[in-house]
Amino acid sequence: MKVVHVIGGGLAGSEATWQLASAGIPVELHEMRPLRRTEAHGGDRLAELVCSNSLRSDDADYNAVGLLHEEMRRLGSLILAQADTHKVPAGGALAVDREAFAAGVESALTSHPLVTIHREEVTGLPPEDWDSVIVASGPLTSPALAEAIRQFTGEASLSFFDAIAPIVTRDSIDFTKAWFQSRYDKGSGTDYINLPLSRAQYEAFVDDLLAGDKHLPKDWEGTPYFEGCLPIEVMAERGRGTLAFGPLKPVGLTNPHEPTVKPHAVVQLRQDNALGTLYNLVGFQTKLKHSEQLRIFRRIPGLEAAEFARLGGMHRNTFINSPRLLDPFLRLKARPGLRFAGQITGCEGYVESAAVGLLAGRFAAADRLGVAALRPPPTTAVGALLNHITGGARAETFQPMNINFGLFPEPSDDRDERGRRIKGRERKKLYTARALRDLAEWLLSSNTAEPAPQSARRC
């Protein structure tokens, strides 16, 4: 059996390696540490958690990341097995002893007879005779490899810095105050959701932005602000009217709830995914701390009860434009022997990174074994995440995303016995119950998959 190469020994690369080896495929895992250090890692172990020892909520009934945990357990995840083995008390969260967790992952891989680990830096695109490769080099990809990827995919398809605007679920927007309209009714005329601000509300909003507690950049990140994506609070610092003449300008819009009252400013939200379940706040990239974002942005009329699928931020990150570059099985369209996995694909978070690594490993194993790879249903957490990064998100505005229920198709059976729409906590249970049912059916289908036609096999 020919070897599969995995570049990067973080959570995604470690998980991909485990999935391949568990399927009987020999793997060569390439990790550049300790030969080349990163600015964030403190040690040299595989699967090192560098930011937090919490893998977030472990509630599989009412939380999307907890559901992702459970799905990964059922898919034989090494990362979740070691997290469960080395967990520490953290209420409803899955938190681990970071040192013991990384040691457990590394021990499992180094002791596996089909895994060979090379401590070396891959400084360019893999050679052609590496006919099956998973690139899982993470947000701190080495400059040489990042440059090789940039040159091959095109400069605009690789980002080195995030300027992220918050995203809210459409269901949580108050449409007694909001309305659909494009400025001057351009395009379809209803491309944006609009939230009006009076002069007093606008002035209070600017005051909040100026006074809000903000993150300071890490020394190694710097502050590479660009005029096209300035933090909203930096724009506010340039003058109290800057936002009203910029991203919050009210021209070309009429509030149907109060047609005779001209708003002083208007916050616009733009559809962020093909399902139409997520909307981002246009121009709201920010360095405000998350607690401040929740406090300040929920004061905007129409967002009082907003559910945030992602909060804003600006930080260093290396990721590709996956919706444009990758096929449905995480292969680079221009070179199908290369797969991408983990945070470099534009998923956000340790668990999400490992989940995409798990899928990449399973897909690569199916190719090597000559069986048809089946995508998980988009109604599952792993499927929703995969769907988002390989086409569900808009390539023009693609930014990293955590798993959240806004990435799932809405449930069809969402009415109670009186015909009323199920909301809140019980609505989340509709998503999780459906996901685990559909995951079980997918697993059964995957285990009985027929060999792929010879013409369809790509290794």
C-alpha positions in Angstrom: 0.0 0.0 0.0 1.4 3.4 -1.0 2.1 5.9 1.7 0.1 9.1 2.3 2.0 12.2 3.5 0.6 14.6 6.1 2.2 18.0 6.6 1.7 19.4 10.1 1.4 17.7 13.5 -1.3 19.8 15.1 -4.7 18.6 16.0 -5.8 18.3 12.3 -2.7 16.6 11.1 -2.6 14.2 14.1 -6.3 13.3 13.6 -5.8 12.8 9.8 -2.8 10.6 10.5 -4.8 8.4 13.0 -7.7 8.0 10.6 -5.4 6.9 7.8 -3.4 4.5 9.9 -6.6 3.1 11.5 -7.8 2.2 8.0 -4.6 0.3 7.3 -2.8 3.1 5.2 0.9 3.8 5.9 1.4 7.5 6.8 4.5 9.8 6.9 3.8 12.7 9.2 6.0 15.8 8.7 6.2 18.3 11.6 8.7 21.2 11.5 9.1 21.6 15.3 11.6 21.6 16.9 13.7 22.3 13.7 11.6 25.4 13.2 9.7 27.0 16.0 6.6 29.1 15.8 5.9 32.3 17.8 3.0 30.7 19.7 4.0 27.1 20.5 5.8 26.5 23.8 6.9 22.9 23.2 7.6 20.3 20.6 4.8 17.8 21.1 2.2 16.9 18.5 -1.3 18.2 19.0 -0.1 21.0 21.4 -2.9 23.3 22.6 -1.4 26.7 22.6 -4.2 29.0 23.6 -6.6 27.3 26.0 -7.1 24.0 27.7 -10.8 24.1 27.0 -12.4 22.4 24.0 -15.6 24.2 24.9 -19.0 22.9 25.6 -19.5 19.1 25.8 -23.3 19.4 25.7 -24.3 17.2 22.7 -28.0 17.9 23.1 -28.1 21.7 22.9 -24.7 23.0 21.8 -23.2 22.7 18.3 -19.6 22.1 19.4 -20.8 19.5 22.0 -22.6 17.8 19.1 -19.4 17.9 17.1 -17.6 16.2 20.0 -20.1 13.4 20.1 -20.0 12.9 16.3 -16.2 12.7 16.4 -16.3 10.1 19.2 -18.6 8.0 17.1 -16.2 8.4 14.2 -13.2 7.1 16.1 -11.5 10.4 16.8 -8.0 10.1 18.4 -8.3 13.8 19.6 -11.6 13.2 21.4 -10.4 9.8 22.9 -7.4 11.5 24.4 -9.4 14.5 25.5 -11.8 12.2 27.3 -8.9 10.3 28.9 -7.2 13.5 30.1 -10.1 15.7 31.0 -10.2 17.9 34.1 -13.2 19.3 35.9 -14.7 22.2 34.0 -18.5 22.1 34.5 -20.2 21.4 31.2 -17.0 22.1 29.1 -14.5 19.6 27.9 -11.2 20.8 29.3 -8.0 18.8 29.4 -4.6 18.6 31.1 -2.8 20.0 28.1 0.6 18.3 28.7 -1.0 14.9 29.3 -3.3 15.3 26.3 -0.5 16.1 23.9 1.7 13.3 25.3 -1.2 10.9 24.8 -1.8 11.9 21.2 2.0 11.7 20.4 2.3 8.3 22.1 -0.6 6.8 20.1 0.9 8.0 16.9 4.6 7.1 17.5 3.6 3.6 18.7 1.5 2.9 15.6 3.3 0.6 13.2 2.0 2.3 10.1 3.0 5.8 11.2 6.5 7.4 10.6 7.1 10.8 12.0 9.7 13.2 10.3 10.8 16.2 12.3 11.5 18.4 9.3 10.2 21.5 7.6 8.4 21.1 4.2 9.5 24.3 2.5 7.6 24.1 -0.8 4.8 22.3 -2.5 5.2 18.5 -2.1 7.0 16.7 -5.0 4.9 15.1 -7.6 5.8 11.6 -6.5 4.0 12.4 -3.2 0.7 11.5 -5.0 -1.5 11.8 -1.9 -0.8 14.6 0.6 -2.8 16.3 3.4 -1.7 19.8 4.2 -2.6 20.5 7.8 -0.1 23.2 8.6 -2.4 25.4 10.6 -2.7 29.1 11.1 1.1 29.4 11.7 2.2 27.7 8.5 5.9 28.2 7.9 6.6 31.2 5.6 8.2 29.1 2.9 5.3 26.7 2.6 2.8 29.6 2.8 4.6 31.4 0.0 4.6 28.2 -2.2 0.8 27.8 -1.6 0.3 31.5 -2.4 2.2 31.3 -5.7 0.4 28.1 -6.8 -3.2 29.2 -5.8 -2.9 32.9 -6.6 -2.2 35.8 -4.3 -5.8 36.6 -3.6 -6.6 33.0 -2.4 -4.4 33.0 0.7 -4.9 35.3 3.6 -2.3 36.1 6.3 -4.5 38.3 8.5 -8.1 38.1 9.6 -10.4 41.1 9.6 -13.6 39.5 10.8 -17.0 41.1 11.2 -19.5 39.5 13.6 -22.2 37.2 12.2 -25.7 36.7 13.6 -28.4 34.2 12.9 -31.3 35.5 10.8 -33.8 33.9 13.2 -32.6 36.1 16.1 -33.1 39.5 14.3 -36.1 41.5 15.3 -38.0 42.3 12.0 -40.4 44.6 13.7 -37.4 47.0 13.5 -35.3 45.6 10.7 -36.2 45.4 7.0 -34.8 44.0 3.7 -33.6 46.6 1.2 -30.5 47.4 -0.9 -29.4 51.0 -1.2 -31.4 52.6 -4.1 -32.9 49.2 -4.6 -29.9 48.0 -6.5 -29.4 44.3 -7.3 -32.4 42.4 -6.2 -33.4 45.3 -4.1 -33.5 43.2 -1.0 -29.9 42.1 -0.6 -29.3 43.6 2.9 -31.0 43.6 6.2 -31.2 47.1 7.6 -31.2 48.3 11.2 -32.0 52.1 11.8 -30.3 54.3 14.3 -31.6 57.7 15.5 -29.1 60.5 16.1 -29.1 59.7 19.9 -28.7 56.0 19.3 -25.8 56.6 16.9 -24.1 59.0 19.3 -24.4 56.4 22.1 -23.1 53.7 19.8 -20.0 55.8 18.9 -19.4 56.5 22.7 -19.6 52.7 23.3 -17.1 52.0 20.6 -14.6 54.6 21.8 -14.8 53.5 25.5 -15.1 49.7 24.9 -12.4 47.4 26.2 -10.2 46.2 23.4 -7.7 43.4 22.7 -4.1 44.5 22.3 -2.2 42.7 19.5 0.4 40.2 20.5 4.0 41.3 19.9 4.4 38.9 16.9 1.1 39.9 15.3 1.7 43.6 14.8 -1.2 45.9 13.8 -1.4 45.7 10.0 -4.5 47.7 9.5 -5.6 48.3 5.9 -7.8 51.2 4.8 -10.3 48.7 3.3 -10.8 46.8 6.6 -10.2 49.2 9.5 -11.6 48.1 12.9 -14.9 49.9 13.4 -13.6 51.6 16.6 -10.6 52.9 14.7 -13.0 54.5 12.1 -14.9 56.0 15.0 -11.7 57.5 16.4 -11.3 59.5 13.2 -14.3 61.6 13.9 -17.8 61.1 15.3 -19.4 61.4 11.8 -17.0 59.0 10.1 -19.3 55.9 10.4 -22.4 57.8 9.4 -20.7 58.8 6.2 -19.1 55.3 5.8 -20.4 51.8 6.4 -23.5 53.2 8.4 -24.5 55.8 5.8 -28.4 55.9 5.6 -28.7 57.2 2.0 -30.9 55.3 -0.5 -32.8 53.5 2.2 -36.4 54.0 3.5 -37.6 52.4 6.8 -41.0 50.8 6.0 -41.8 50.8 9.7 -41.4 54.6 9.9 -41.4 55.8 6.3 -41.6 59.5 7.2 -38.6 59.4 9.6 -35.1 59.4 8.0 -32.6 57.4 10.1 -29.4 59.2 11.1 -27.5 56.0 10.4 -28.2 52.4 9.2 -26.4 49.2 10.2 -26.5 46.8 7.2 -26.2 43.0 7.4 -25.3 40.9 4.4 -26.1 37.3 3.7 -23.1 35.1 4.6 -24.0 31.6 3.5 -26.0 29.9 0.8 -28.6 28.7 3.2 -29.5 32.3 4.1 -29.3 31.5 7.8 -26.3 33.7 8.7 -25.8 37.5 8.2 -22.6 39.5 8.8 -22.5 43.1 10.1 -21.0 45.0 7.2 -17.9 47.0 8.2 -17.9 45.7 11.8 -14.5 44.1 11.9 -13.3 44.9 15.4 -10.7 44.4 18.2 -13.3 44.8 20.9 -13.3 42.0 23.5 -16.0 39.5 23.0 -17.9 40.5 26.1 -17.9 44.1 24.9 -19.1 43.1 21.4 -22.1 41.4 23.0 -22.9 44.3 25.2 -22.5 47.0 22.5 -23.9 45.3 19.5 -27.0 44.1 21.3 -27.8 47.8 21.9 -28.4 48.2 18.2 -32.2 48.3 17.4 -33.2 44.9 16.1 -30.2 43.0 17.6 -31.3 43.1 21.3 -31.8 39.3 21.3 -29.2 38.5 18.6 -27.5 35.1 18.6 -23.9 35.5 17.4 -22.6 32.7 15.3 -19.2 34.4 15.3 -17.9 37.5 17.0 -15.5 39.9 15.3 -11.8 40.1 15.5 -8.5 41.0 13.8 -5.5 38.7 14.2 -2.8 36.8 12.3 -4.0 33.7 10.6 -3.1 31.8 7.5 -6.0 30.3 5.5 -7.0 29.6 2.0 -10.1 30.6 0.2 -11.5 27.1 0.5 -14.9 27.6 -1.3 -13.0 28.7 -4.3 -10.1 26.3 -4.2 -11.3 23.0 -2.8 -13.6 20.3 -4.2 -16.2 18.7 -2.0 -13.7 16.2 -0.7 -11.1 18.8 0.5 -8.9 18.3 -2.6 -7.2 21.2 -4.3 -9.1 21.5 -7.6 -5.9 22.5 -9.5 -4.0 19.5 -8.0 -6.2 16.8 -6.6 -3.4 14.9 -5.0 -3.3 17.7 -2.4 -5.9 17.9 0.3 -6.1 20.6 2.9 -7.3 20.1 6.5 -7.6 22.1 9.7 -7.5 25.8 10.3 -5.7 26.5 7.0 -9.1 25.6 5.4 -10.8 28.4 7.2 -12.4 26.5 10.1 -11.9 28.1 13.4 -11.1 26.4 16.7 -9.3 23.3 17.9 -12.3 21.0 17.7 -13.3 22.1 14.2 -9.7 21.8 13.0 -9.5 18.2 14.3 -12.9 17.4 12.7 -11.8 18.6 9.2 -8.6 16.6 9.7 -10.7 13.5 10.5 -12.7 13.9 7.3 -9.6 14.5 5.2 -8.0 11.4 6.6 -11.1 9.3 5.9 -11.4 10.7 2.3 -7.7 10.0 1.6 -8.1 6.5 3.0 -11.1 5.8 0.8 -9.1 6.9 -2.2 -6.2 4.6 -1.3 -8.5 1.7 -0.7 -10.4 2.3 -4.0 -13.8 2.7 -2.3 -16.2 5.5 -2.9 -15.8 8.3 -0.4 -19.2 9.6 0.9 -19.6 13.1 2.2 -21.4 13.3 5.6 -24.9 14.9 5.4 -25.0 18.7 5.9 -27.5 18.0 8.7 -24.6 16.6 10.8 -22.0 18.8 12.5 -19.1 17.4 10.5 -21.1 17.7 7.3 -22.3 21.3 8.0 -18.7 22.3 8.7 -17.5 20.6 5.5 -20.3 22.1 3.4 -19.5 25.6 4.7 -15.8 25.5 3.8 -16.2 23.8 0.4 -19.0 25.8 -1.0 -21.6 26.8 1.5 -19.8 30.0 2.3 -19.5 32.8 -0.2 -16.0 32.9 -1.6 -16.0 36.7 -1.9 -16.5 37.2 1.9 -15.0 33.9 3.2 -13.6 34.1 6.7 -12.8 31.5 9.4 -15.9 30.1 11.2 -16.6 28.0 14.3 -19.3 25.3 14.2 -22.7 26.7 15.0 -26.3 25.9 14.3 -26.5 28.6 11.7 -24.4 26.3 9.4 -27.1 23.6 9.4 -30.1 23.4 7.2 -33.2 24.4 9.2 -35.3 21.5 10.5 -38.4 20.7 8.5 -40.4 19.4 11.5 -40.1 22.6 13.6 -43.7 23.0 14.6 -45.3 21.9 17.9 -48.7 20.2 18.2 -50.4 23.6 18.0 -48.6 24.5 14.8 -46.3 27.0 16.5 -42.7 27.3 15.5 -40.4 25.6 18.1 -37.8 28.1 19.3 -35.0 28.5 21.8 -33.5 25.6 23.6 -35.9 23.0 22.2 -35.2 24.1 18.7 -31.5 23.2 19.2 -32.5 19.7 20.3 -34.2 19.3 16.8 -30.8 19.9 15.2 -28.8 17.6 17.4 -31.3 14.7 17.3 -31.5 14.9 13.5 -27.7 15.1 13.3 -27.1 11.9 15.2 -29.7 10.0 13.3 -28.3 11.1 10.0 -24.7 10.4 11.2 -25.7 6.8 12.0 -27.2 6.3 8.5 -24.1 7.8 6.9 -21.7 5.6 8.9 -23.7 2.6 7.8 -23.6 3.7 4.1 -19.9 4.4 4.4 -19.1 1.0 5.8 -20.9 -0.7 2.9 -19.7 1.6 0.2 -18.9 -0.1 -3.2 -15.4 0.2 -4.8 -15.1 3.4 -6.7 -15.1 3.2 -10.5 -11.5 3.2 -11.8 -12.0 6.5 -13.6 -13.2 8.1 -10.4 -10.2 7.1 -8.2 -7.9 9.9 -7.3 -5.0 9.3 -5.0 
